[in-house]
Amino acid sequence: MTSSAIETPQYVDDYSIDELESVDLNSATTKGLPASQIRFVKTRVLSANEALATAGNAIYAAAKALVEIKKDVKKKNWVALTDSGALKMSGRNARDLANAYETWLSASDIPEDALSQVSARTLAKIGKAEAGQRVHAINKIKKGDGFSEGDLNKILKKRSKVTVTMEELLAKAELVSKKTSDEDKIGRFTDIMLENIKLKAKVVELEAQLAKAKA
C-alpha cells in the first residue's frame, strides 16, 4: 500500500470539493488509481501550484525592494551591495531583477506561478528587447509552460518578423498608468516623455510596414 493511501485522513479536508474538482487530471494520470489516491494527487497539485504562486510573488517583492535600494543610493554603492554577499542571491541576479523591474516587470500582469519559472537573466533581457519582441515574450510566459533564455533568444533572432499592434501599445500604456502612483508619475515624467517618443517612432515604423504590406 502506498503512503498516499495511508495518509487519506490528513489531506481530504485540506481543500474544498470545488477546489479539488478544479484540478483537471487526464485519464493517463488517473488510470488505475483509486479515488483516495486521485484526491491525494489533486491536493498535491493544488499545493504545488500555490507554492509556485508564492514564489512568483516573492520575485516581485524582491525585485521591488532591490529597485528601491538602487534608487536611493549611488551607483557605486548599489553595485558594491549586490557583490557584497549580503543578499541571498548573486550580484548578477540582483542587478538583473532590478533592471527587469525598472524596464517592464513593475507594470506587467504576468501570473505569479508563470513568473516563478523564468530566470532573472531572462527577465532582464526581455527589458532590452524591442517592443514587439517583448510583447511576444510576455505572452509566451503567460502560458505558464516555462520560458527559458533559449526561448527568448529564438524570438530575438526573428527580429524582422515580430511586430506589435497599436492595440498592444495602448494596452501597455494603460497598464503602466494604472500601476503608477501620482507621485511616481511626477518623478518619472522624463522617462515617460522618452517612452512616448519611442512609441511614436514605433507607430511610424508600423505604418510603414503596413503600407509596404498593402503594396
trRosetta pair geometry for C-beta under 8 A, 3 or more apart (Angstrom, degrees):
i j d omega theta_ij theta_ji phi_ij phi_ji
1 5 5.1 -106 -177 74 96 134
1 6 6.2 106 129 -53 118 94
2 5 5.0 100 61 3 77 99
2 6 7.4 -144 101 -3 45 88
2 37 7.1 58 63 -105 135 121
3 6 5.5 -58 -152 37 39 112
3 7 6.0 26 157 -14 73 114
4 7 6.1 -63 -141 42 29 104
4 8 7.9 71 156 -64 56 67
4 36 7.5 152 133 129 88 91
4 37 5.3 81 112 -122 128 79
4 40 4.1 121 -171 145 114 168
4 41 7.6 29 -159 -49 155 67
5 8 6.6 -9 -174 -42 37 104
5 34 7.2 57 -109 54 110 127
5 36 5.7 82 -127 104 68 131
5 37 6.1 -30 -73 -68 81 94
5 40 7.8 -93 -65 -24 39 151
7 10 4.7 -48 180 35 89 121
7 11 6.2 52 129 -5 101 107
7 40 7.2 96 77 -116 101 125
8 11 6.9 -88 -150 45 28 86
8 12 5.9 35 171 -44 72 110
8 36 5.0 -45 -101 -158 123 120
8 39 7.6 62 -135 78 86 127
8 40 7.3 -84 -98 -65 63 108
9 12 6.4 -42 -131 11 25 115
10 14 7.9 26 138 -45 58 111
11 14 5.0 -32 -158 -6 59 126
11 39 7.2 151 107 129 106 97
11 40 5.9 86 79 -116 149 70
11 43 4.7 159 174 86 119 171
12 39 6.4 18 -111 147 71 144
14 43 5.3 80 65 -147 133 125
14 46 7.9 160 117 79 114 132
14 47 7.9 -19 150 -64 146 108
15 19 4.0 -113 178 89 111 132
15 20 5.4 137 102 -53 119 83
15 42 7.6 -120 62 124 145 100
15 43 5.7 -173 9 -114 120 83
15 46 5.6 56 -76 76 154 170
16 19 4.7 99 54 5 77 102
16 20 7.1 -143 95 -3 42 86
17 20 5.8 -57 -149 39 32 110
17 21 6.1 28 155 -17 67 110
18 21 5.8 -58 -144 40 29 109
18 22 6.5 40 152 -33 62 102
19 22 5.6 -48 -154 20 32 117
19 23 7.7 32 150 -19 58 95
19 46 6.2 55 159 -116 109 150
20 23 6.2 -53 -169 23 40 109
20 39 6.4 -10 -151 -137 140 77
20 42 4.8 73 -151 130 81 144
20 43 7.0 -23 -104 -66 97 70
20 46 7.5 -74 -94 -36 52 140
23 42 4.3 161 65 -142 149 93
23 45 5.1 114 -139 84 137 139
23 46 6.3 -94 -62 -54 129 90
25 29 4.5 -112 -176 82 101 135
25 30 5.1 104 119 -43 125 107
25 38 6.9 -155 50 -153 156 94
25 41 6.6 62 -93 111 151 130
25 42 6.8 -100 -32 -79 124 88
25 45 7.7 -155 -74 -35 101 160
26 29 5.3 99 60 5 69 102
26 30 7.4 -168 94 6 35 92
27 30 6.2 -71 -142 50 33 95
27 31 5.9 58 158 -58 70 94
28 31 5.9 -27 -143 -7 27 120
29 33 8.0 -28 135 3 60 140
29 41 7.0 160 159 160 112 157
30 33 5.2 -102 -163 43 56 117
30 38 5.3 33 -131 -108 107 113
30 41 7.7 -155 -93 53 76 153
33 37 4.3 -119 -170 87 105 123
33 38 5.2 131 115 -57 123 81
33 41 7.3 1 178 -14 165 135
34 37 5.3 92 57 11 72 101
34 38 7.2 -133 101 -6 36 91
35 38 5.6 -56 -148 35 35 114
35 39 6.4 36 154 -20 67 103
36 39 5.8 -53 -153 34 31 111
36 40 6.5 34 148 -22 63 105
37 40 5.2 -48 -147 33 38 116
37 41 6.4 41 153 -21 67 100
38 41 5.8 -49 -149 34 32 111
38 42 6.5 33 151 -19 63 106
39 42 5.7 -56 -150 36 32 112
39 43 6.5 32 154 -20 66 104
40 43 6.0 -55 -151 33 30 109
40 44 6.5 22 155 -12 64 108
41 44 6.0 -63 -151 41 30 106
41 45 6.3 35 151 -24 66 105
42 45 5.5 -50 -147 32 33 114
42 46 6.5 33 154 -17 64 103
43 46 5.7 -54 -152 36 33 111
43 47 6.3 34 149 -20 66 106
44 47 5.3 -47 -143 37 37 115
44 48 6.2 41 154 -22 66 103
45 48 5.8 -53 -147 35 29 111
45 49 6.3 27 155 -17 63 108
46 49 5.8 -57 -147 38 29 110
46 50 6.3 30 154 -20 64 107
47 50 5.8 -56 -149 36 29 111
47 51 6.4 32 152 -22 64 106
48 51 5.6 -55 -151 34 31 113
48 52 6.6 33 151 -20 64 103
49 52 5.6 -50 -150 32 34 113
49 53 6.6 35 151 -18 64 103
49 113 6.0 -14 -163 -114 72 149
50 53 5.6 -53 -151 36 34 112
50 54 6.4 38 149 -21 65 104
51 54 5.5 -51 -149 34 34 114
51 55 6.4 37 150 -21 65 103
52 55 5.5 -52 -150 34 33 113
52 56 6.5 35 151 -20 64 103
52 112 7.3 141 126 118 70 82
52 113 3.9 58 116 -137 114 86
52 116 4.8 -169 -168 58 73 149
52 117 7.4 3 -155 -44 117 93
53 56 5.6 -52 -150 34 33 113
53 57 6.5 35 151 -19 65 103
53 111 7.6 -62 -111 165 88 88
53 112 4.3 74 -152 90 63 121
53 113 4.6 -34 -70 -59 68 87
53 116 7.5 -113 -75 -18 15 135
54 57 5.7 -53 -150 36 32 112
54 58 6.4 36 149 -23 64 105
54 112 7.5 86 -23 145 14 135
55 58 5.5 -53 -151 33 33 115
55 59 6.7 37 150 -23 64 100
55 112 7.5 143 70 160 57 95
55 113 7.9 74 54 -118 94 49
55 116 3.8 77 98 -127 111 133
56 59 5.6 -48 -153 28 35 113
56 60 6.8 36 150 -16 64 101
56 110 7.8 -136 -164 115 128 97
56 111 7.1 0 161 133 171 55
56 112 2.9 155 88 -179 131 69
56 113 5.6 -98 -18 -54 140 22
56 114 7.1 55 -103 50 145 45
56 115 4.0 105 -141 63 105 104
56 116 4.1 -90 -61 -41 77 92
57 60 5.7 -52 -154 35 36 113
57 61 6.2 33 151 -17 68 108
57 112 5.0 -2 -45 -138 71 141
58 61 5.6 -55 -144 39 32 111
58 62 6.1 33 156 -20 67 107
59 62 5.9 -53 -142 37 28 110
59 63 6.2 29 157 -19 63 108
59 97 7.2 -138 -168 -135 80 118
59 112 8.0 159 39 -152 103 78
59 115 5.7 -158 67 136 141 115
59 116 6.4 -175 -13 -95 133 61
60 63 5.9 -60 -150 37 26 110
60 64 6.3 24 156 -19 64 109
60 101 8.0 124 -146 -108 53 111
60 105 7.4 -162 -116 155 73 113
60 112 7.2 -72 -13 -114 124 94
60 115 7.1 39 -48 126 92 163
61 64 5.8 -56 -148 35 29 111
61 65 6.4 29 155 -18 64 107
62 65 5.8 -56 -149 36 30 110
62 66 6.3 30 154 -20 65 108
62 89 7.9 83 177 -12 142 146
62 97 6.2 -34 114 168 101 155
63 66 5.8 -57 -150 36 30 112
63 67 6.4 29 155 -19 65 106
63 97 4.4 -132 -101 167 85 98
63 98 6.4 177 -155 -84 70 38
63 100 6.5 -71 -137 77 137 99
63 101 3.8 159 158 -60 114 130
63 105 6.1 -39 143 102 162 146
63 106 7.8 -149 120 -69 120 79
64 67 5.9 -56 -150 35 31 110
64 68 6.5 34 152 -22 64 104
64 101 6.2 -170 -73 -155 48 149
64 106 7.2 109 -95 -106 87 99
65 68 5.7 -53 -152 32 32 114
65 69 6.8 32 151 -17 64 102
66 69 5.8 -54 -155 34 35 110
66 70 6.2 36 149 -22 67 108
66 87 8.0 44 -99 -118 107 145
66 94 5.7 -174 -131 -169 140 83
66 97 5.7 85 40 97 157 110
66 98 4.3 -114 123 -77 117 100
66 101 7.2 137 67 22 102 145
67 70 5.3 -52 -144 36 35 116
67 71 6.2 33 158 -19 67 105
67 98 5.0 156 -75 -145 68 83
67 101 4.9 -115 -45 97 134 133
67 102 5.8 163 -122 -63 123 88
67 106 7.6 -34 9 -66 171 128
68 71 6.1 -55 -147 36 27 108
68 72 6.4 18 156 -16 61 116
69 72 5.9 -73 -151 39 29 107
69 73 6.3 -11 169 9 70 113
69 78 6.7 139 126 -118 93 88
69 81 6.8 -115 154 102 138 165
70 73 7.1 -78 -139 47 21 86
70 78 4.9 63 -122 -130 69 138
70 98 5.2 109 -32 -166 150 144
70 102 7.9 -75 86 -59 148 131
73 77 4.0 -99 161 88 125 131
73 78 5.4 158 85 -56 109 80
73 81 7.5 92 70 -17 159 136
74 77 4.8 92 59 8 78 104
74 78 7.0 -142 97 -8 39 89
75 78 5.5 -56 -148 35 33 114
75 79 6.3 29 158 -15 68 105
76 79 6.0 -52 -146 38 31 108
76 80 6.2 34 153 -21 63 109
77 80 5.6 -55 -146 38 30 114
77 81 6.3 35 154 -24 64 104
78 81 5.8 -53 -151 31 29 112
78 82 6.7 24 155 -16 63 105
79 82 5.9 -56 -149 36 33 109
79 83 6.4 12 158 -2 66 112
79 91 7.6 51 -165 -168 61 124
79 95 7.6 25 -111 -85 69 126
80 83 6.2 -72 -149 48 28 99
80 84 6.0 48 151 -53 66 105
81 84 5.4 -45 -146 5 30 123
81 86 6.4 -57 -164 45 75 127
81 87 7.2 75 151 -25 85 112
81 94 8.0 -127 111 139 88 156
82 87 6.5 -18 -130 18 49 141
82 91 3.9 98 136 -142 92 80
82 92 7.9 127 157 -32 123 23
82 94 4.2 -165 -134 80 103 135
82 95 5.5 49 -154 -47 167 90
83 91 4.1 11 -80 -85 63 147
84 87 7.6 94 61 5 86 81
87 91 7.8 121 53 -88 125 50
87 94 5.3 65 104 -83 166 138
89 93 4.3 -101 163 85 116 129
89 94 5.4 144 89 -56 113 84
89 97 7.7 38 112 -8 161 138
89 120 7.8 92 179 -27 141 160
90 93 4.6 94 57 7 83 102
90 94 7.0 -148 93 -6 44 86
91 94 5.7 -56 -149 36 32 113
91 95 6.3 26 157 -14 67 107
92 95 6.0 -59 -147 40 29 106
92 96 6.1 29 155 -20 66 110
92 120 7.8 137 123 99 74 126
92 121 7.4 8 146 -82 109 97
93 96 5.6 -56 -143 39 30 112
93 97 6.2 32 158 -21 66 105
93 120 4.4 99 -150 54 76 158
93 121 7.5 -64 -103 -45 65 76
94 97 6.0 -54 -148 34 27 110
94 98 6.5 24 155 -15 62 108
94 120 8.0 3 -39 -178 17 158
95 98 5.8 -56 -148 39 32 111
95 99 6.2 32 155 -19 66 108
95 124 7.7 41 116 -104 71 149
96 99 5.8 -56 -145 38 29 110
96 100 6.2 31 156 -21 64 107
96 120 4.1 109 95 145 122 98
96 121 5.3 -59 -142 -87 161 43
96 123 6.5 109 152 68 98 92
96 124 3.7 -95 -155 -35 82 139
97 100 5.8 -56 -148 35 29 112
97 101 6.4 28 155 -19 64 107
97 120 4.7 -53 -59 -139 81 117
97 123 6.9 37 -109 82 51 138
97 124 7.5 -66 -47 -60 23 101
98 101 5.8 -56 -148 36 30 110
98 102 6.3 27 156 -18 65 109
99 102 5.8 -58 -147 38 30 110
99 103 6.1 13 163 -9 67 115
99 124 4.6 52 82 -132 119 100
99 127 5.8 -171 141 63 88 156
100 103 6.3 -66 -140 43 25 100
100 104 6.8 -58 -173 53 60 83
100 105 4.6 50 140 -23 87 130
100 120 6.9 -141 -5 -160 140 65
100 123 3.7 17 -120 136 156 102
100 124 4.8 -91 -55 -77 93 53
100 126 6.9 52 -129 54 99 99
100 127 5.2 -155 -115 -32 50 128
101 105 4.5 -62 -101 65 45 117
101 106 5.1 70 -177 -48 73 92
102 105 8.0 28 19 35 31 91
102 106 7.1 35 -93 -9 19 123
102 127 7.4 62 74 -150 74 151
103 124 7.9 94 28 -146 134 52
103 126 8.0 162 98 96 124 72
103 127 3.1 90 83 -156 147 119
103 128 7.4 -31 -165 -51 169 50
104 107 6.4 -83 -165 50 45 94
104 108 6.0 57 147 -52 81 108
104 126 6.5 -99 57 116 145 101
104 127 5.1 -164 8 -104 107 80
104 134 6.5 -147 -107 -169 163 134
104 138 7.9 -118 154 -75 134 128
105 108 5.3 -48 -145 9 38 123
105 110 7.9 -50 -140 21 75 124
105 123 6.2 24 -70 -176 130 118
105 127 7.5 -55 -22 -72 87 113
106 179 6.7 168 143 131 78 130
107 172 7.5 75 127 -169 128 71
107 175 5.4 114 170 121 95 97
107 176 4.2 -4 -140 -99 151 68
107 179 5.1 170 -119 61 67 138
107 180 7.4 -15 -92 -45 108 96
108 138 6.5 -145 -137 -137 119 127
108 175 7.6 45 -109 146 22 141
109 175 6.4 -105 -29 -143 110 136
110 114 5.5 -119 176 83 95 115
110 115 4.9 111 116 -65 122 99
110 138 6.6 -119 -74 -158 108 88
110 141 5.6 -21 -132 116 128 122
110 142 5.9 -125 -126 -84 73 75
111 114 4.5 81 68 9 92 107
111 115 6.9 -162 91 -12 45 87
111 142 6.6 101 7 -142 95 66
111 144 6.6 -21 66 -76 132 110
112 115 5.6 -55 -147 34 33 113
112 116 6.6 40 156 -28 65 102
113 116 5.9 -46 -153 23 32 116
113 117 7.6 27 152 -16 57 104
113 144 6.2 22 104 -131 100 116
114 117 6.2 -64 -166 31 38 109
114 118 7.5 27 146 -18 67 109
114 141 5.4 115 152 157 117 76
114 142 5.9 72 141 -124 174 26
114 143 7.3 125 -125 62 132 35
114 144 4.2 -95 -91 -93 98 70
114 147 7.9 42 176 -1 92 113
115 118 6.0 -67 -159 30 43 109
115 141 7.2 49 -87 168 52 124
117 141 8.0 171 72 -151 97 82
117 144 7.3 104 21 -157 144 53
117 146 4.6 -106 161 -109 133 65
117 147 6.7 101 108 22 99 69
118 122 5.2 -114 -177 82 91 128
118 123 5.7 107 127 -59 116 91
118 141 5.9 -12 -58 -128 142 119
118 146 7.8 162 -70 -158 64 49
118 147 5.1 -5 -96 68 103 98
119 122 4.7 95 60 7 84 102
119 123 7.0 -145 97 -6 45 87
119 148 7.4 40 3 -139 111 56
119 149 6.5 -37 50 -43 129 100
120 123 5.6 -54 -149 35 34 114
120 124 6.4 34 154 -20 66 105
121 124 5.9 -56 -152 35 30 110
121 125 6.5 27 153 -17 65 107
121 149 5.9 -16 105 -82 111 130
122 125 5.7 -55 -146 37 33 111
122 126 6.6 42 152 -27 65 100
122 147 6.7 164 154 117 151 91
122 148 6.7 -146 -83 -180 147 29
122 149 4.6 -133 -83 -79 96 72
122 152 5.5 167 -149 -15 95 144
123 126 5.8 -49 -155 25 31 115
123 127 7.2 35 148 -21 59 101
124 127 5.7 -52 -163 27 38 115
124 128 7.2 27 147 -12 66 104
125 128 5.7 -58 -155 37 42 108
125 129 6.8 57 146 -40 67 97
125 149 6.8 84 25 -133 152 91
125 152 5.8 107 101 135 127 153
125 156 7.9 -65 160 -57 115 142
126 129 5.5 -42 -155 10 39 121
126 134 5.7 104 177 -129 82 81
126 137 5.0 -154 -123 106 109 150
126 138 7.1 111 -171 -60 138 78
126 152 6.5 -104 -73 -129 80 135
127 134 7.6 62 -102 -116 23 124
129 133 4.0 -116 171 97 119 118
129 134 4.6 159 85 -64 110 78
129 137 6.5 104 45 -3 166 140
129 152 7.5 -122 -64 -171 140 106
129 155 7.5 11 -141 110 148 115
129 156 6.2 -114 -116 -95 107 96
130 133 4.7 83 56 14 79 108
130 134 6.8 -147 90 -12 35 91
130 159 7.1 85 16 -143 140 89
130 162 7.4 135 78 96 115 115
131 134 5.7 -58 -147 34 26 112
131 135 6.5 25 158 -17 64 105
131 164 4.8 -80 123 6 101 154
131 169 7.0 21 174 -96 143 93
131 172 7.8 -125 -155 7 105 171
131 198 7.8 152 -49 143 123 109
131 199 7.8 105 -87 -106 156 68
131 202 5.6 11 25 -122 150 155
132 135 5.9 -53 -150 34 31 109
132 136 6.4 31 152 -19 64 108
132 162 4.3 152 127 136 114 86
132 163 4.7 -85 -120 -151 147 14
132 164 3.9 -142 -91 -31 70 86
133 136 5.6 -56 -150 37 32 114
133 137 6.3 32 153 -19 66 106
133 155 5.4 130 -155 143 91 107
133 156 6.0 63 -158 -94 146 57
133 159 7.1 -32 -65 -114 127 61
133 162 4.9 81 -79 113 66 153
134 137 5.8 -55 -148 36 30 110
134 138 6.2 30 155 -19 65 107
135 138 5.8 -55 -145 37 30 111
135 139 6.3 31 156 -19 64 107
135 164 5.0 117 12 -111 146 110
135 168 5.2 31 -130 176 155 141
135 172 7.5 -92 -88 -63 106 127
136 139 5.9 -56 -151 35 27 111
136 140 6.6 30 150 -20 62 106
136 155 5.4 171 105 -149 126 130
136 162 5.3 -74 -23 -145 150 123
137 140 5.6 -55 -154 33 33 114
137 141 6.5 34 150 -21 66 104
137 147 7.1 113 -171 -177 80 143
137 151 7.9 127 -131 120 85 97
137 152 5.6 34 -122 -117 127 88
137 155 5.5 -171 -71 68 89 169
138 141 5.6 -52 -150 33 34 113
138 142 6.4 41 152 -26 65 103
139 142 5.6 -48 -149 28 33 117
139 143 7.4 45 151 -30 58 94
140 143 6.1 -46 -168 12 37 114
140 147 5.4 115 119 -107 105 126
140 151 6.5 -174 146 154 150 130
140 155 7.6 -130 -11 -62 149 140
141 144 7.9 53 161 -63 46 37
141 147 4.6 -68 -93 -3 74 154
147 151 5.1 -112 -158 72 66 147
147 152 7.1 76 164 -49 99 88
148 151 4.8 111 53 0 69 97
148 152 7.3 -129 103 0 45 85
149 152 5.5 -51 -152 37 38 113
149 153 6.3 44 149 -25 67 102
150 153 5.5 -49 -147 31 34 114
150 154 6.8 40 153 -23 62 99
151 154 5.9 -51 -160 27 33 113
151 155 7.1 30 146 -15 63 103
152 155 5.6 -56 -157 35 39 111
152 156 6.3 37 149 -20 71 106
153 156 5.5 -53 -144 37 35 113
153 157 6.4 39 155 -25 66 103
154 157 5.9 -53 -151 30 30 112
154 158 6.9 17 154 -10 61 108
155 158 6.1 -67 -156 40 33 103
155 162 6.5 63 -174 -72 84 153
156 159 6.7 10 177 -66 46 85
158 161 4.5 -52 172 48 99 114
158 162 5.6 98 107 -29 94 101
159 162 6.5 -72 -147 32 23 102
163 206 6.5 119 -169 -114 117 92
163 209 6.5 -162 -110 110 145 166
164 168 4.8 -116 -174 82 91 134
164 169 6.0 105 131 -54 117 88
164 202 7.0 -8 61 172 115 133
164 206 7.4 -84 71 -84 65 130
165 168 4.7 101 57 3 77 100
165 169 7.2 -139 99 -3 45 86
165 206 7.8 123 -128 -149 32 146
166 169 5.5 -54 -151 36 37 113
166 170 6.3 34 153 -17 69 106
166 203 7.0 58 -104 -118 96 93
166 206 7.0 170 -58 112 82 160
167 170 5.8 -56 -147 39 31 109
167 171 6.2 33 153 -22 65 107
168 171 5.6 -51 -143 36 31 113
168 172 6.4 36 154 -22 63 104
169 172 5.7 -52 -151 33 30 113
169 173 6.5 28 152 -17 63 106
169 199 5.9 130 -168 -150 125 109
169 202 6.8 169 -101 99 140 133
169 203 7.4 -140 78 -72 175 89
170 173 5.7 -53 -148 37 33 111
170 174 6.2 34 154 -20 66 107
171 174 5.7 -55 -147 37 30 112
171 175 6.3 31 155 -20 64 107
172 175 5.9 -57 -149 35 29 110
172 176 6.4 29 154 -19 64 106
173 176 5.8 -54 -150 35 31 112
173 177 6.4 31 153 -21 64 108
173 199 7.3 38 -70 -110 122 162
174 177 5.7 -56 -150 35 31 113
174 178 6.4 29 155 -19 65 107
175 178 5.9 -55 -148 35 31 110
175 179 6.4 9 162 -3 65 114
176 179 6.4 -75 -148 47 25 98
176 180 6.0 15 161 -19 66 121
177 180 6.1 -69 -141 37 24 107
177 185 7.9 42 -137 -99 66 124
180 184 4.9 -125 -169 90 86 121
180 185 5.3 109 132 -66 117 84
180 188 7.1 -85 -157 42 138 141
181 184 4.7 92 55 10 81 101
181 185 6.9 -137 96 -10 42 86
182 185 5.5 -51 -149 30 33 116
182 186 6.7 33 154 -19 64 100
183 186 6.0 -55 -157 31 31 109
183 187 6.5 23 150 -12 64 110
184 187 5.5 -59 -147 43 36 110
184 188 5.8 13 161 -3 72 115
185 188 6.2 -68 -137 50 24 95
185 189 7.1 62 153 -71 59 71
185 192 7.2 28 -157 -44 72 149
186 189 6.0 -12 -163 -41 34 108
188 191 4.4 -49 -173 44 85 119
188 192 5.7 93 124 -29 88 95
189 192 5.7 -57 -150 35 30 112
189 193 6.4 32 152 -21 65 104
190 193 5.6 -52 -151 32 33 113
190 194 6.5 30 153 -16 65 104
191 194 5.8 -56 -151 37 33 109
191 195 6.2 33 152 -19 66 107
192 195 5.6 -54 -146 38 32 112
192 196 6.3 39 152 -26 64 104
193 196 5.6 -52 -151 31 30 116
193 197 6.7 32 150 -20 62 101
194 197 5.7 -50 -154 31 35 112
194 198 6.5 35 149 -18 65 104
195 198 5.5 -54 -151 37 36 113
195 199 6.3 37 151 -21 68 105
196 199 5.7 -53 -147 35 31 111
196 200 6.4 34 153 -20 64 104
197 200 5.8 -53 -151 34 31 112
197 201 6.5 31 151 -19 63 105
198 201 5.7 -55 -152 35 32 112
198 202 6.4 34 149 -21 65 105
199 202 5.4 -52 -149 34 35 114
199 203 6.5 41 150 -24 65 100
200 203 5.5 -48 -151 29 35 114
200 204 6.7 36 150 -18 63 101
201 204 5.7 -50 -154 33 35 113
201 205 6.5 37 148 -20 65 105
202 205 5.4 -53 -150 36 36 114
202 206 6.2 36 152 -20 68 104
203 206 5.7 -53 -147 36 31 110
203 207 6.3 32 154 -20 65 105
204 207 5.8 -54 -148 35 29 111
204 208 6.5 31 152 -20 63 106
205 208 5.7 -56 -153 35 31 112
205 209 6.5 31 150 -18 65 105
206 209 5.5 -53 -148 36 34 112
206 210 6.3 35 153 -20 67 105
207 210 5.6 -52 -146 36 32 112
207 211 6.4 33 154 -19 64 105
208 211 5.8 -53 -147 36 30 110
208 212 6.3 31 153 -19 63 107
209 212 5.7 -56 -149 37 30 112
209 213 6.3 31 153 -21 65 106
210 213 5.7 -54 -147 34 31 111
210 214 6.4 30 155 -18 65 105
211 214 5.8 -54 -148 36 31 110
211 215 6.4 32 153 -22 64 106
212 215 5.7 -54 -150 32 31 112
